Every structure is written in structure tokens, then in C-alpha cells.
Amino acid sequence: MKSIVIKRVYEEAQEQDGYRLLVDRLWPRGVSKEKAQINEWNKELAPSTELRKWFDHIPERFEEFAKRYEQELSQHQSELSRIAQLASTQKLCLLYGAKDEQHNQAVVLKKILENC
């Protein structure tokens, strides 16, 4: 597997990012599609609206959020396999909009993809 990196969508896009995949259900506020330079916006792999609202980016809820998110992702095996296959041939950059760089869905998704 090539490398999988995580990056806030608000950071400047760089050529070495590789395949830029946005994994948020909502488009990030204040970011134009041109500036984001994404290759794919995959809402299917984003946390459900209910889970996102429950988590509310409260760090103390992250462990439970990760468990619930993994359960949601288990319903999307074909999509996970497709993205893991993509990551095996090129660098993959998981993009997210949250301010917290350690407690967000991209961290959980990266771990899952690396174990596919």
C-alpha cells in the first residue's frame, strides 16, 4: 500500500498530496471547489448526520465515536475496498474540515483503510 495521509481541507493543496478525497458529509464552509482541488468527494464514507451531531467534536466522545463510525463503515465494504485499492496504487490524502487534527473521522478511516 502506498501512503495514506490526513490533511485539513483548509490547508493549501499540494502536488505531493496525491489523490485528494474529501470524507465530510457537508462541504467545508468558505472553501471553493477550485481551492479544494479534490479528486473525489465521498459522502458515503463520511459519518452519518446523526453520528456527526452526537460526536460534536467533543474529544471525550472520540473513542465511542470511532466505534460507532467503524460500525457504520462496515456497511460500505465495497466502497472501502475500492478506496483501499486506490491507495495501493497511489498516495491517498484524506481531507476533512474539522479543527481538531487528532479527533476526526479521517483518523478513524485511515486506520481502517490501512487494515483492509
N, C-alpha and C positions, 0 to 999 in steps of 0.2 A: 504494500500500500504506500502510495506517495503520502506526503504530509497533509494533515488537516490542521488548519489554523483558525483561530477565532478573532473576529475584529468587529468593533462597533461600526455601524453603517455611517456614522457621522465622521469617521476618520477618512482621510483622503484615500481614494482608490490608487493602487499602485500596480504596475505591470506584474510584479512578482507575487501578487495575491493569488494568481491562478483563477480557477473557476469560482466566481463570486455568487454565493447562494444566500439569499435573504430568507431567514426562517422565523419571521414575525407574521402574525395574522393580520396586523394593521400596518399600513405604510407609515414609515417613520416621519413624524412631523418636521416640516421645514427642510426636507431633503428632496431635491428634484430627481427625476429618473436619470437625467443626464449626469448629475453629480454622483449619484449612487453607482453608476456603471455596473449594474448587476447582470449576471448571465441568466439567473432564474430566481423567481420569487415563488417559494414553495409554501403555501399556506397549509397544505395538508400535513406537513411535518411540524407545524407550529402548535404550541399548546392550545387547547380549546379555550374559548372565551371564558367559560366558567372557571377553568383551572387558572387562567391568567388573572382573573379578577380575585379569586381566592388567595393566590400567592401574593399579589400586590407588591412584589419585590421586597418583602419583609425577610431579611436574612435568616431569622429563626425558623421560618417555614420552608427553607430551601430543601432540607433533607426529605421532608414529606412531599414537597412539590416534585422533586426528582423521581420519587417512587411513582407518584400518580402520572407524571409525564411519561415515564417508561411504559406504564400500563397503556396509556393512550397510543404510544408509538407502536406497541405490539400489534395493533390493529392495522398497521400500514407496512407490513413486511415487504411487500413488493416494491414500494417506494424507497424504503430503507436499503434494500438490495440494489436498486438502481443507483442510488447516490453512493453507496459503498463501492460499487463497480466503477463509477465515475472517478472516485477518489483513488482507485487502484491504478488509474492511468494518468492522472494529473493532480497537481496541487489543488486542494479544495479549501476555500475560505468561507466559513460560516459567518454570516452577517446578522447582527441583532441590534436593536435600538436601545436597550436598557442602559442605564448609567452604571449599574453595578457590574463590574467585569468578572466577578467570581461567582455570582449567584444569578444565573440566567439560563434560558433553555439551550443556548448554543453549547454551553459547558456539558450539559447532560447529553445532548445529541452527539457531540464529538466522541464522548466515551462509548456510546452505543455503536456508532459507525466504526470506530477502531476495533470493536469486538465482533463485527459482522463477519 
